Amino acid sequence: MAQITFAELPETVQNLINQAQKTGEPFTIIQNGIAIAIISHIKKSKRATFGGMKDSGKITRDIVEPTSNLVT
């Protein structure tokens, strides 16, 4: 992982962002020898429009239980 100092940040931010997008390689920003930030490419995940909630529910009880006790 490449690293730069905090002082170098203003002049190189655009180039680092472009490089992170192209290569997918993250960069660490260091201030006083301590890592304070990471610039990395964000991968967009495609979410299914239909069926996006598949397998996300859980049936815990009988789903055909009478509801007469819920109606007042």
C-alpha positions in Angstrom: 0.0 0.0 0.0 1.4 3.4 -1.0 1.8 6.1 1.6 2.1 9.9 1.5 2.5 12.6 4.2 -0.2 15.0 5.3 1.8 17.9 3.8 1.8 16.3 0.4 -2.0 15.9 0.3 -3.2 19.1 -1.2 -1.1 18.9 -4.4 -1.6 15.2 -5.0 -5.2 14.4 -4.1 -6.6 14.4 -7.6 -3.9 12.2 -8.9 -4.2 9.8 -6.0 -8.0 9.5 -6.5 -7.6 8.9 -10.2 -4.9 6.3 -9.6 -7.0 4.6 -6.9 -9.9 4.4 -9.4 -7.7 2.9 -12.2 -5.6 0.4 -10.2 -7.9 -0.3 -7.2 -4.8 0.1 -5.0 -5.5 2.1 -1.7 -3.2 4.9 -0.4 -2.6 5.7 3.2 -2.2 9.3 4.4 0.3 9.8 7.2 0.7 12.6 9.7 3.5 12.6 12.2 4.2 8.9 11.4 0.6 7.9 12.1 -1.9 6.7 9.5 -4.9 9.1 9.5 -6.8 8.2 6.3 -7.0 5.8 3.5 -7.9 6.7 -0.1 -9.3 3.7 -2.0 -11.6 2.9 -4.9 -15.2 2.2 -3.9 -16.6 -0.8 -5.6 -20.2 -0.4 -6.6 -22.3 -3.4 -5.9 -25.3 -4.1 -8.0 -28.4 -4.8 -6.0 -31.0 -7.0 -7.5 -34.2 -5.1 -8.2 -36.4 -8.1 -8.1 -35.6 -10.7 -5.4 -33.3 -8.4 -3.4 -34.8 -9.5 -0.1 -34.7 -13.2 -0.9 -33.7 -15.4 2.0 -33.7 -12.4 4.4 -36.9 -13.4 6.3 -37.4 -16.0 9.0 -40.6 -17.8 9.9 -40.6 -18.2 13.7 -44.1 -19.5 14.3 -47.1 -20.9 12.5 -47.9 -18.5 9.7 -51.6 -19.6 9.5 -52.3 -18.9 13.1 -55.8 -17.4 13.7 -55.8 -13.7 14.1 -59.1 -13.4 15.9 -57.4 -12.6 19.1 -55.8 -9.6 17.5 -59.0 -8.1 16.2 -61.0 -6.1 18.8 
